[in-house]
């Protein structure tokens, strides 16, 4: 590098250091957060980030106003602030706001969660029943503040702000609410509006409290800088539950983790609210901004409008959408904050391991069961599928072809997840479970969709043919307090199940060995009679998918004639088909172990079929020996 260029680099680095030092030495921003906690999780990520900004010396949080009615919503804020080390931040609650607004995710139930000893799962610091009204906290904080110093981040309803504007002189200030805002507030960053071409709607928060929103926009002093974050800014920032829980995989106790594992958060949630906070703390350089102008709110209830008129002298601006790179940059910043934790887990579930199988995999999973259950619960909704459970074992070396190596650990985790899902459903008032069972690749998942079973408290989709697996699933549900159990029995013929399993394996590497397929069929012999004998109150729905001819409901009488017996003739057809497919290259060499499985373990074979089975076993050995 030439000397002149080196000097330029050194000077640039010095400039960066000076800038960073200057930023750290600046006074923290006096701020009030106003949010509708208790429905969407973007509020929670904003509060998490805000606690980190406090730690970084960027924000002096004067208070949090909860503008969604309900003490538990304020309790969520107390849990977060206590967890992140700021239990003394004042909290206030809206008590005369929007009545029964839509709740997308009722996560304020984390206030009621208990640990194994029956104690509250999260520490609390305040008595929510004694919290002041939101507008009173506004008046106290603003009354004590320097002129033009306070920044408000408003990411909920405008109800409390409207009450502040309509308030008169009190013990905190001789000024009325509008005058108090005019004198003390520097800027308001608000999640509202939608100013795309041809779209002047105002967004959910403003519609839900349209009358109060009209008061806010009509009376907002012109001296207060208004920065709006329209909903289309966050639309491209999709922080899916699986990513949230992956980012929290090294975390022990965490309130966001508790929300994502105890409630269904895969609801189309996007990171809308965080954009107001980031803009308020880090500045306009973080976003593309519109020119200045004036905003007018037109109250039409659900059809309310926000009209923006450009004017260089106006007090309002709004964020402009970015491209996919911009969205990912903002999302990764949120994820960086998520990974900051004061409560690390003792074990990790994401880091790749040297391949661990069998009993060793079970021992690996035992101390991590809680984390693995949490990870599954975050994106599973109400459906339990052992194939999806096994997918969590990829860090151990599971690749689909070697499912047999993970049967025991799969059972351990499936039982734990099933119990947790049942308890979550019951807490939500859903006391029913649908168990969909049948041979591998018979059409179970298709039946779940076609029969629209997703509304049940829990849907357990699995081959439960072996031993007393089905009876155990029913017994666990009843033990946990489930009131209605429905068993959907799915049938398909042996050769169609084999063909389906082969096609599925080619696309997903989830192969079913011949031994497993045959064992499943034989395990379903007499299944209906067993259910009637052991659980006469269980509703049985037989579904016939023979030859993939559709989802056909049949009577119990017809279902009793399903042929689950796999005799000598069926084995011959199955074995010769597989041998032919291997010889013709329809089953590729690396697929052979997964397709064939432990074929020599199949009982009841004739001498001829044993010869065919040995030939299949040779094919397996030829491939495995070639890999050594």
N, C-alpha and C positions, 0 to 999 in steps of 0.2 A: 504494500500500500504506500502511495506517495505521501511525503510529509504533510503537504497542504491538506490532502484528504483526511489523514489521520487527525490533524488538528481540528478539522470540522466535526469529525465523529466525537472527539473528546468534548468539544464545546457543546455538542448536542446532548451528550449524556449528562454533562453538568447542568444544562438547562432543565432536563427531565428531573434531576434530583432536587433542584431548587423549587420547581413547580410542585413536586410531591410534598416537600417540606412545607411550602406555603399552604397547601391544601390542608395539611394536618394541623397547622397552627391556627387556621381560621376557626372562629367560634362555631360551635354546633348550631344547627338550625332549630329554633324553638318551633315545635310542631304539635298539632293535634290530629289524631287519626279518627275518622268518623266512618264506620263501616257496619254493614248488615250481616254480622256474624251469625252463623247457624244454618246456612243453606249451601253456598258454593265454596269450594275449597281454595279458590284464588285469594280470598280474604286471609286465609291462614298462612299462605306463602308470603303475602305482603307483611303480615305481622311478624313472621319468622325473620324476614329480611330486615325489617325495622329494628328488631332487637339486635341484630348484628351491626346495623348502622350505629346504634347507640354504643355498642362495644368499641367501634372504630372511631368514636368521637365526632361523628358526622351529624348526629341528631340529638337534641335535647327534647325527649318526648314528654310533653306536659300533661298528656292525658289521652285516654281512648274512650270515644263515645260509641256505644253499641246502639245503633238505630233500628234494630229489629227487636220488637218486644219479647220479653222472656228472660227470667233471671239466669237460666242455664246458658243462654247465649253470652251473657256477661261472664258466666263461670268459665266458658271456653277461653276467653281473653285472660282471665286470672290464671288458668292452668298454663297457658303459653308464656305469659310474662314471668311467672314463678319458675317454670322449667328453664327458661333462657336467662335466668339470673337477675330479673328486674321486677321483683314482687311489689315494689312501692309505687309503681306508676299508677296514678289515679284512673279509676274506671267510672263511667257514668252510663245510665241506661235510659233509653227512650221508653216512656210509659203511655204515650198518647200518639202512637204512630199508625202505620199501616196495619189493619186488622187481618189476621190470618193470611199473610202473603204466601205465595207459592214457595214451598220448601223443596229444593232439588235433592239435597243430601242432609238428613236430619242428624248431623254429627254432634249436636250438643249433648247427645247421650254419653259422650266420653266422660262427662261429669259424674256418671253413675257407675263407671267401670270399677271393678274391685280386683285386688291381687289375690294370690292363692290363699292368703290368710284372712280374706274378707275385708281388708282395709281399702280405702280409696286408692286407685291406681296412681293418681297424680296428686301431688301436694297442691294445696290451695293457700291463699294469703289473705283473702278478703271475704266478708260476709255480703253476698250479693243482695240480700234483702234490704240492706241499709244504704245501698248506693244512691247517690243523688241523681236527679233528672239530668238528662244530657245537656239541655240548654243552660242549666245552672252551672255545670262544670265549664261550659264555654264562657259564661259571664265571669266566673272566678278567674280562670286562666287569662282571659283577655284583659280583665280589670287590673291584673298585676303586671301585665306585659309592657315592654317599651313600645312606643309608637312605631307602627309599620314594621314589626319584627316577626309576627307569628305567621307560619305557613300551615294551612289546613289541607290535609289529604282526605278527600271525601269520596269513598268508594262504595257507598251504600245508598240508602234513600235520603232525600233532602228534607225529611221530616223534622229532625232536630235543628237543622240550620234555619228552617222556616220559623220554628218556635223561637229561636234566638232573635230573629229579625222582628218578630212581633212582641218581644219582651220589652218591659219598661225598666226604669231605674230600680235598683235594689241595693242590698247590703254590699255588693261587690263593685258597683259603679253607678254614678248618677246619670250615665248615658243610656239612651235606649239602645236596642239591639243593633239597628242599622248604623247608628253613630259609633257604636263600639267596634263594629266590623270596619267601618271607614277609617277609624283612627288607629286600630291596633293590628289589623291583618294586612300582610304584604301580598299574599297570593293564595288562591284556592286551586288545587289540582283535583279535578273531578272526573269520575268515570261516567261519561254521558255522551249522547249525540251519535249521529251516524251521517257523515256529510259526503258520502259517495255520490257520484252523479245520479241524479234522479231519486235520491233517498234522503229525506229530511226528517226521518223518524228519530225519536229521542233515546231509544234504548230502554231495556227492561226497568232499570232502577228508577228512571224518571217517570215512566208510564205508571208503575205500581203506586206511586205517590204523586200523581199529576197535579193535584191542587196545591200541595206543599211545594212542588217543583216550580209551579207558576209564581208562588210567593218569592221563592229564592231568586229566580232569574229577574223578576220584576223589580225587586228591591235591592239587589246587589249594588253596592256603591261603585261608581265608575273608577274610583281610585284603586280598587282591588283587582290585581291581575288575575284573570281567569284562564286556566289552562285545562283544556278538555282532552280526555282520552276516549275517542269513540270506540264502540265495541268491535269494529272491524280491525282495530290495531292488534287486539289479542287473539282474534280468530285463528291466526296462523300459528299460535304458540300452544301446541298440543302436548301437554305434559301427561302422558298416559300413565295409568296406575302402575303398570309393570315397571316403567322407568323410575317412578317415585320410589317404589319399594326396592328396586335395585340400588338406587342412590342411598337408601337407608339400611342396606343390608349389613353394614358394619356398625349399626346403631342398636343399642339395647332398648331401653324405655324411651319412647318419643311420641309426643301427642299427634303429629302428622301421621306417623306409622299406625297409631291406634285408630285414627279416622279411616285410613285406607284399608285396614284389615277388619274393621268392625262394620263398615258400611259399604254399599255398592257405590263406588265413585266413578265408574265408567259410564258417565251420563252425558257425554259431549262437553265435559268441562274444558275450559280454556283458561289461559292465564291473562285475564283482562285487567284485574285490579292492580297487579304489580307494576304496570306501566306508569300509573299516576305516581306511585311512590318513587320509582327510579328517576323519573323526570324531576320530581321535587327535590330529591337529594343530590343527584349527580348533574343536573342541569340540562339545558336545551340541546347541547351537543349530542346527547344520547338519542335524539329523535329528529326526524324531518318535521318541520313545523309549518303550519299555514301562515299566510300573512295575518296581520292584526285585523280585527273587525269587531262588530257588535253581534251578540246572539240574542234572539227573541224566542221565548217559549210560548207555544200556542196550546192551551189546555183543551184537549179533546179526549180525555181519558185514555183508553187503550190506543187511540189513534193520534195521540199528542204529537206535535211537531216541534222541531228546533230549527229555526231559520238563521242563517249566518250571512251577514252583510259586510263585505270587506271595507275597511276604513283604517287608514294608517294611524288614526287617533283612537281607535277602539281599544277596549281593555281585554278582549278575548282572543285566544288562539286555540288551535287544536292540532293534535298529532296527526301526521300523515302516514299511511301504510308503507311498510318497507317490503323488500323482496324476501325470498325464502332464506337467504343468507342472514339478513337482518333478524328474521324471526328466530332462527336457530341460535344466533348470538345471544339474543335476549333470553331465550329458553335455557341455554347453557349457563348463563349467569345465575338464574334461579336455581338450577341444579347444583351449581357450586355452593350456594348458600345451604341447600338441603344437606349436603355432605358434611357441613360443619356441625359437629355434635359434642355436647358436654358429657355424653353418656354412651361411650363406645361399647359395642358388644364384645363379649369374650371370644366369640368364634366368628368366622366368616363363612359365607355360603357361596360366594361368587368366584373366589380365586381358584383357578384350575389346579387340580391335584394330579400326582402320578395315579394311574388308573387304580381305582379301589372298587372291589366287587364283593358279592356275597356277604358273609358275616362281617367283614371289615367295613363294608358300606353301611351296614346297620350301626356299627359302633361309631362311624363318622357322623351319622345322622342324629344319634340320640341326644347329644348336647345341643344340637342345632334345630331340634324339632320346632321350637317356637318360631324361629326365624323363617324356616321353610314353610310352615303353616301361614305365617303372615304374608310371605311372598305370594303364595297361591291364592290366598283370600283376596288379595288386592286386585286381581284381574279376572277372577273366576265367576263373579256374579253369584248365581245360586246353583251352578252346575258343578258336580263332582265327576271328573273323568280321570281314571287312573293313568291313561296315556299322557294326559297333561301333567299329572303328578310326577311321572317318571321323567318328563322333559326337564324338570328342575335338577336332575342328577347329571346333567351334561358336564359340569366341572369335575365329576368323578370319572368320566370316560364313557357315559352312556351315549350311544349313537343311533339307537333304534334297532340295529341288527342284533344287538346283544342284550335284549330285554330280559332274557332268562337270568342274567347275572344280577339283576336288581329286583327280583320278585319279593324278597323278604323286606328290603328297605321300602319298596313301594307299598307293601301292606302296612308297615308301621306308619308311614306318612298318611296314607289314605284313611286309616282309622282315625287319626288325630284330626285331619281336615274335616272329615265327615261330622265328627262330634262338634267341632267348632262351628261348622256351617249350620247345623241344627240349632245350636244355641243362639246364633245370630238371627236366624229366621224366627225363632220363638220370641226373642226380644222385640222383633218388628211386628209381632202379632200374627205371624203365619205359622200355623201348627199342622201343616200337611207336607208330606214327602211323596215323591213319585220315584220308584225304583224301576229303571228300564234295564232289563237283562235278557240275554240270549247269547248264542254262539258268537265268536269273533266275526266281524264283518258281515253280520246278518242283516243290518239295516237299523240298528238301535238309534244312532244319532239322527238318521233321516226320520225315524218315527217321532223323535222328540220335536223336531221342527214341524212335521206334518200334523201332529196332534195338538200342537201349540201348548206344550206342557210347561213352558217357561214361567207361567204365573205361579207355580207351586212354591212353597217355602224353600225346598231343596229338590233338585233333580239329580239323582244318582244314576249315571249312565255307565254300566260296566257288565262284563261277563262274570256273573256270580254263580257259576255252575258247580264249582269245586267244593266238595264237603258241605259244610253248613254255612257257607259264605252269605247266601241270601237270607237265611234265617237270622244270622247275626246282624245283618244290616237292618232287618225289621225290628229285632229286639233292641238294638241301640236307639233307634228312632223312638220306640215306645218308652224306653227308659228315660230319654231326655224330655219327654212330655208331648211328643207328637200325637195328635188326636186322630189323624186320618192318614193311613198308609195305602197307597195304590201301587200295585205291581203290574207293569206292562211287560208281558212275555212276548219276545220277538222270535219268530221262526223263519229260517231259510234253509234250503236243502244243502247238503254237504258240499257238493261240487261248486255250487254258486258261491257259498261262503269262501271256499278255497280261492276261486277266481277273484272275488272281491278283495280278499286279503292280499293276494299277489299284486293286484293293481294298486292297492293302497301302499304296499311296501315299496313299490317302484317309485312312487311319488313322495313318500315321506320316510322311508327306511323303517317303518313300523311293520315288520313281518311277523306272521304267526306261524310257528313251527307246526309240522304235521302232528306231532305228539300233543301239542296244546289244543289243536283243532279237534282231534278225535276225543280227547279227554273231556272237552267242553260238551260235545254232543252227548256223550255217554252220561255225563253228569246231569244233564237235563231230563233224563228218563224219569218219569214219575214226579216231576217237579210240581205240577198242579196239585196232585194229591197230597204232597208234602205240605204245601202252603195251607190247603184246606184243613189238614189235620192239626198243624201247629198254630195257625193264625186264622181261624174261621172268620174273623171280622175284617180281614184284609180284602180290598177290592182288587179283582184280577181282570186285566184287559188283554186278551190274546190278539196278537197282530201277526198275520201271515204275509211274509215277503218272498215266498217261494219263487225262484227263478227271476228275482228282481222285478216282479210283476206289479209292484206298487205296495202301498201301505193299506192292507185289507184287514178290517176288523172281522173277527170270526167268533163264533160261540164257543163256550167252554167245552161243549160236546165235540165240536170240530177240532178244537185244540188238543183234545185227548188222543186224537189219531195222528198227531204229528210224529214223524219217524225220526227219533233221535238215536235209534240203535245203529251202530256202525259195525256191520258184520263183515264177513270175509269178502263178499262180492264188492261192497263199497270200498273196502281197503284196496282191493286189486285195482279198481278203477282209479282211485286216488293216486296210488303209487306209480302206476304205469303212465298216468298223465304227467306227473312231475318228472319222471325219468325222460319222457319224450321231450318235455319243454327244456330240460337241461341239455339234452343232446342236440336240440335244434337251436340252442342259444337264446331261447325265450326267457330262460332264467339265467342271468349272467353269473359268472363264476363267483364274484364276491357276494352275490345274493344267496348262494346255495346254503350256507350254514343257517341263515335266518329262515329260509323257506322250509328246509328239511327238519331242522330242530333235532331233538333226541329221538329219532324215529325208532330205534331199537327198543325204546322203553314201552312202546305200545303193546298192550296185552291182547290175547285172543287172536293171534295171527296163525294162519295155516302155514304149512311148510313152504308152499309156493310164495306166500306173501312175505315170509321171513327172508326168502331169497331176494325178493324185490327190495325189502327194507335194507338188507346188507349191501345191495348195489347202490342204494341211495347213500348209505353211510360211507361207502368208498368214495363217492363223489365229494362228500364233505371233507374226508381226510385228505384227498388229493389237493383240495384247495388250501386247507389249513397247513398241510406240510409244505406247500409251496410258499407260504408266507413266513416260514421260519428262516 
